[in-house]
Amino acid sequence: MFFPKPNAPNIKITKAAWAHPDYSEDQMKTVTVDHRQPRDFPDRVAFAMVRVMRFGLDIATGYSHDKMTERKYTIRNVFLESVAGVPGMVAGMLRHLNSMRRMKRDNGWIETLLEESYNERMHLLIFLQMAKPGWFMRLMVLGAQGVFFNAMFFSYLISPRTCHRFVGYLEEEAVLTYTREIEDLDAGKLPHWAKTQAPEIAVNYYQMPEGKRSMRDLLFYIRADESKHREVNHTLGNLNQNEDPNPYASEYKDDKPHPRKDLKWQKPQGWDREDCI
């Protein structure tokens, strides 16, 4: 077991700080690979940076789609999720400090950003239950996290909108990765995963029902999470960064489709400002 239980005999269970939204099986299966075409210079910069990062990730994890195994995919996922948890924490931290410094409300952005970071960390913990990384991978994660944290820190100070667009494009790549894993699993290329059950930490976090706790089911949950992060960040990238409320933390006056935490109404390329504000 990768995570030994804490020495706390009087505590029955420590629940997740943020309860995971309910996804139906049909909703998760409607998630698709999608791409938002860059529409201006900041978008093109964000997309170019993601392509550079994807190239480095492929080299670091030895990615070659025709030669992937369960072990290689798991290591790739560990590396991906260890980096994916950084942007939400950096953005939430900076907005938290900005709110206190300016003595103004943040309009609900902080909670969504921190919840996103928390969700990505849960993905990491799940995959760590399946494959323990060696010293080389740990060293690479340490270096990548240090560089990425500082890059996001200074970038978010300069242009929060570009950073959200960057994360939206990054999540597009995550959806693509997990879609390929599901396809390879269905094609019989990952026989070990076909017999693998989701770790207990995943069952508890997602509240996975009996009979729906296979590795395939787990990949659908994680892909759905990444698709929601894709939508959230593309949406936040469309808003006024200083004044607009967070639509994912807002209640609306009408019953029309609006941004939600779950998958009821999906917009892979994000909601335009006039649709939600």
N, C-alpha and C positions, 0 to 999 in steps of 0.2 A: 504493500500500500504506500503510495507516494506521500500522502499527507497523514501522519500519525494523529490520532485523536488527542485533543488537549486533555491535560490532567485536571478535569473539572467534574468530579463524580456527582455533584448536586445539580448539574445542568443537563436537561434532557435533550434540547436541541436549540441551536441558534439559527433563527430564520433569516432569510435574505432581507436586506434593508429595503429593496425595491421588489415588490411582487411582480412576476413576469405577466404581461398581458396574455389573455387567452387567444390562441390561434386554433382555428378548426383545421382538420386535415385538408378539406377542400380549398380553404384559403391558402394554405402553404403550397399546395400544388399549382396554384395560379401564378406564383412568383416566376418571373422570367428575366433573362438577361436583357439589359437595356442600356442605352447610352444617350446621354444628353449632349448634343453637339455644342461645342464652344460658340458663344455668341458675341464675345468681345475680347479685348486683350487680356484682362485678368483671367477670364475663363481659359484662354489658350495657355497662359502661364501655368495655371493650376493643372491642366491636363498634361502638359509637357512634363511637369515635375512628377506626376503619377507614373508616366511612362518610364521615366528615368528610375524611379523607385521600383517599379515592377521588374525592370531589367536587373537591378541589383538583387532583388529578392529571388529571382530565378537562378542567378548565379550562386547566391548564398545557400540555397536549399537544394541545388542540383536538379532543378525542375526540367523535365522533358516529358511532355504529355504521354508519349508512347511508351515510356519506360517507368511509369510511376507504380509504386507498390504502397501497401498500407503504411509501412514504416516511413516512406518518403513523404507521403501525404500528411501523416501525423506531425512529422518534424516541420514541414512547411506551415501547417496550421498553427503550431506552437509559435513559430517565428512571426507569422502574420498577426496573430492575436496579441502577442507581446508588444507589438508596435501599434496596433489598432486601438489599444486602450489609452494611448497618450493624448490624442487631440482633444477629446471631450474633457479630460482632466485639466489640460492646459487652458482651454477656453473657459471652462467653468471657474477655474481659479482666478483668471484675469478679470472676468466679469464680476466675480465676487469682490475682488479688491477694488475694482472700478466703482462698484455700487457703494461701497463704504467710503471711498475717497470723495466721490461726488455727492454723497448723502442723498442718493436717488434710488428708486425702485429699479430692479432689473427686468421687470415685466415677464418673469417666469422662465427666462432662458437658462439660468444656472442649473436648475433641477434636471431639466432634460439633458443637458450636456454631461452632468455628472452621472446620470442614470445610464447614458450611452457608454461611458467609460466603464462603469460597473458591469454592464452586460458583456462588454468585450473581455473583461477580466474573468468573468464566469466561463466564457468560451475557453480561455487559456487554462483555467483550472480543470475543466472537463478533459481537455486533450492531454494534460499532464498526468491524468489518471490512466492514460492509455499508452504512453511512451515517455520514459524518463530521459531527458536530453543529456548528452555528454558534456564534458567540459568545453569542447570547442563551440558547440551551439550556445552554451551559456555565455561564453565570451563574446560571441557575435551578437547575442541579444543585448548584452550590457553595452557594447559599443553603439549598436543601432539605436537603442533607447536613449542613450546620452546625446547623440547627435540629433535625433529626431525631436526630443523634448526641447532642446535649445532652439532648433530651427523653427518649431511651431511657436515657441514663446515669442521670439522676435517678429515672426511673420504675422502673428495675431495682433501684436501691437500696431503693426503697420497697416494691415488690411484684413480685418475679420471676415469680410465677405469672400475674399479670395481663398482664405483658409477653409471656409465651409464648402466652397466649390471643390477645393482640392480633396476634402474628405468624401464628398459625394462621389467624385471620380474614383477615389480609392475603394469605396464600398462597391462600386460597379465591378471592380476587379475581384473583390471578395465573393460577390454573387456568382461571377463566372467560375471561380475556383471551386466553390461548393457544388455548382451545377455539374461541372465535369466529374467531380467525385461521385455524385449520385449516378451519373450516366455510366461511369466505369463500373460502379457497383452493380448496376442493373445488367451490364454487359458481361458480367462474370469475371471481370479482370481483377477483382479484389475479393477472393474467396474467403479470406480470414474475416474480413468485415461482414461478410454475408452471414457468419455464424456468431458475430459479436453482439452482445447486449449493451445498451447504454449504461455508463457508470451510474452509481447511486446518486452522485452529486447532480447529475443531469436530470435524473428521474424526479428528484426533489425540487429542483429549480423550475423545471418546465411543467411539473405536475403531470408527467406523462402517464396516460391511462394504461391499464393492464392490457397486454397483447399488442401494444404500440410502443415498445421500448427497444426496438432493434437499432442497430447503427444507422440504417437507412432512415428510420424515423427521426433520429437525432440530427442527421444532416439536414433534413427538411426544416427542423426548428431553427438550427443555426443559420441556414441560408435565409430564412424568413426574417430573422433578426437583422442580418446584413442588408437585406432589401429595405427594411424600415430605416436603418441608418442612412442608406443611400437617399431615400426620399426626404428624410428630416433635414439632412445637410444641404441638399439641393434647394429645399424650401427656404431654409434659413439664409442661404446665399442670395435669395431673391428679395429679402426684406430689408427695411431700413434698420441698420445694425444698432442704432442708438435709441430709436423711438418705438418701433413696432413691438407689440406683445408677441409672446411665443404662442403660435396657434395650437401647438400640441399640449399646451397647459391651459387652454381657454375653453369656456363653454359658450356655445353659439345660441343666438335667439331663434334661429329657424331650424328646419329639419333637412336642409339641403346637405349634400356631401361636403365634408370639411376634413381637414387633417385630424387624424386620430392616432392613438398609440398602437391600436391593433391593426389588423389587415382588412377591415371592412371596406374601406375605400383606399385603393392603392394608386399612387401616382409616381412611378419609378423616376421620372425626370423632375420631380418636385412640383409643388403647388405655386402658381404665380401669385404675386402679391394681391392682385384684385380678387382672387378666388378665396382668400382667407383673411384679408384685412379690410 
